[in-house]
């Protein structure tokens, strides 16, 4: 692990929102955006909670942001020392990705404010911060700390019935609007200087004011601890929060920090990739791994990861196919218990998937496109707002992106294939695969003329083309689901009657007997000059260049897809589609076919999704074109550091961190550059190291053993550690 | 036949475009818009030709407007006596629907200009006009007549390489751009006063100037004759045009007029409806019958009628399902040879329908949604222009409105059922039905779960809801097509080997054996509380009121349908859909079911198509609710007189006359109010006369015999005449 600190100097109001993502701290339970202590809601601060959702009025359901327990603001001689109110002489934000520590230093002239903070990886309900104030001016200071309820919400407010308690421990209790789930935040502070302490409750929260006199050159320090619990975690959230706060205060900030960085050390030991040769790429990859690891659900064995992590309410805090296809690989190769957690979330939310299938008149399991708690579908029928009419537009992600069920079945099978551990399949995973297979059976149509099964009216990974027929990716993932359903008896080979009972319980025998025939009749895509057609009729669409299509935009924020969008009737695609198919099913394709598809689709891809570049990079490596992969690797790894990615889809804000790209960066490094795969339980390396990298070194964990993989241009090795 | 003259007084520039439609003259071969003689292209004049199409650059193919041979303009003492240049003291347009004569009287103070004109029903290539000029001021006059090439085109220009000849007969020759088809216009004039005649060729045509001195109180008259021929009509269009012109001049205007009105007398004798009790409704119905009869292809046995008749280039001059479902009934009951012409057009354009089916990967006959010559598809994939971005929007009329083939098969069967004449079926019609049935077989999908055939991804009559599954109307018309294909052996019962040979020639035996099974498995619609669901999932759409939906419009011209339109995700429909199904298949529904469907769908119908109201009126009569029918009858019958109907779809001009509504008005009167039907060759009347009508009287022709139908509130009768 090389350089792991990212620093940004200077204050620019334009980048405050992006900085909130870049300097995010998270620990799987919560994420705290990288905003300064004194920020009000205009800076989009948030303590974003994993897995707690709320609907305000008839708006989108979204995750809840808790009140901010690390609020702090200094007034010196009646002048606020606060970003946004006083121009700083200098201002620096930094984050240490290796340690998971955010710090901030602002020189207001009269005072230099230094703070650092953690979202404890050891005690995930705990936030802790240390503030140091170095005074260059004597006089009277008031340092306010407390719990701010001046929250940023996309579709809020979500918290009601605020109740406050003051005293050594501040307490803010509230309940969510929809399900009346309690949310409690406690705060306590410890100052190393004498001060007069008073308390205030305002319409923006509960606060403690420390009044003290300062002399020139004096430095004072205060530690702040805050804890968050909800009714989903414990029976008495307020009590638990207060207890944790006070315990942390008793331990002190240093000990909290030490426990936290120790936990991060362990994470890096298990998955950290050392990349030599390009320092900025190395830092980007470290950042990328940090962002993904920081939101891994380590505190629970049955949670998954939202598409924008814990960086806010974007994408409704929902779990997408990103989890199975883009995040799962790093975890399954380095921290399989987290991979298992992602899948256990799907196993436990099977009832939600069954419910959705029934809703559409199908059987089996149709998983939510945007899954919230219990598998509830967060995706609406109107997922884009038209920039011209400001009206919602009917989109079809919810009802037509049926590959989601197959993606989950794919990952369940991959978990078994890579780890060799059948436990997940035996304990619910097999049922998920069977129910996904049944869903596809119930949606299958036999085209009478060809005697082939078509999957019409679907959306593949490329969302710009809605309601297409026989999307190559979708059909392949369905075939795999059906094939693996048929292979399940192997998994149960030691207890065949258990499988038979499962079929009994699911009343599955009739469907079972249909699977083989279905596999045989499933349509295959058209291949032209070695290029797989993305869906039926794709090759007949207008073959306009990306630049041409871009010039047709009337508004930079307008949505490219669907019947009104500039891309919908052309061959321009949003993201890797056939290329994702190749990445997931590499053995279906010869190297020549991969090269032909890459050459065809890459120039036609807008890469309007963070899920795109990594698939192109992976497949480029496969055919020895790591030169082509490099650009996509750098883009993928640095998306969050650069604050890139699309910020808007129509009028919907979609900014935040990009877990799928984070996972993708690891995939490119490990599965692409190092060429790592597991075949029949054996680790295989087929390195394609780009010239920019001199050495790549990373740990993996396979079947209870740990290995160090090392790849240079000359050699490569796998050593058990 | 009562009052048959419609008069409009006063000059209003705002209504010039609508007046062009209202005062249209036509004779099946051409239509001449009701503009004044001196009009330039800004008034949208046109001599619109039936069945001659051209594409300019990459724009829509549309029918060609010929140069205007009845151009005339007077200059008196150097002052133009022309609408638009000189304010008239009074201005009156009138049309005699019974005689097919347009006249115009304009008082410019110094001169009163009177003209009348015909588009000869006897000699359909001939236009004739008589101008009378009554001078109130003495001086020098110049009357210019000639052939104006200052044409109005929607997507032109279409004519090239103009060549002119001057002399007693003016000649204007040109060729179309795409197919280089010659278009020739001749003109000659005959004045009853001495004048100095000179000729001019300008960039706007070829003209003859008559210079003469006038005294106060003097009246002079000039007759003008113009003829139009194209290379589709005769080998030498210019010669034919000149010959016809000169023959007409030799006969004189009066004789031309007499022959013309005689032909119209015969038309009215065969189909004119006398309506007593409401004079304005009676006039509207007469107008409506006039508009439809004036565009009937009497000069050819194998032409159909465009959706906006011959009133311009709107809707690409193309033939829609309107012909079979809305125009066909009046003709089959009154002038069956014209009904046969409409169908013969479909029989002869079967190759075009086969070509379209192949284009989409199907077999059989998929007729053009907007059929041009030879059955060429005039409909594009982008049939609406978005009013906000000015970009074309992908619509699905062309590829998904598959009921068109079934509509044609339906009318073919109706022709036989009503007339008892198998000739059309024997001579090509059976082949059309078989090929339409085959098309549906090749598009059918068996839903494996239900073992039922679904027709997914279609558009029904209600175009606002795109890409729906199992549209009730579409499935029913497919079922009828399949059933009638199976009944064809009855038609060939006297020559069974002929049918067998037909199956041989079409290589149809395998498909034939699939038809019965297909009929049995075809999905039926869901019925809830007696209401047939328009398509799968319709009842689940937002049930917003028409008024609510209308308030969501951001621009009055925006398109309501599709994913962006205000109606697409609601239950608001553009036009009768289930109600059209009921009108076409009355025996499928009990009176209670008709009432339930009417009550449900009518308030949810925008009537945004002229095809809507008549279906509601027809079905209201069926259940004895002629009170509800009356409003729709009046709207339907008076749509062209009022200049109503939508003028815009997005940014596309769609104004013109409404043949389908014209046909619909007859259907309401005859099939609704009089309750006319034919069952097993017998005429049946089930009158439901509205209180506004005291007596309804009309002729029909059935199986070579003519009858007069008379209906009052007390009695009804059918008398052979």
Interface residues (C-beta under 8 A of the other chain):
Chain A: X362 X363 X381 X382 X386 X388 X389 X390 X391 X393 X394 X395 X441 X442 X443 X444 X445 X446 X447 X448 X449 X453 X454 X456 X457 X467 X469 X514 X518 X552 X554 X558 X562 X563 X564 X566 X568 X569
Chain B: X362 X363 X381 X382 X386 X388 X389 X390 X391 X393 X394 X395 X441 X442 X443 X444 X445 X446 X447 X448 X449 X453 X454 X456 X457 X467 X469 X514 X518 X552 X554 X558 X562 X563 X564 X566 X568 X569
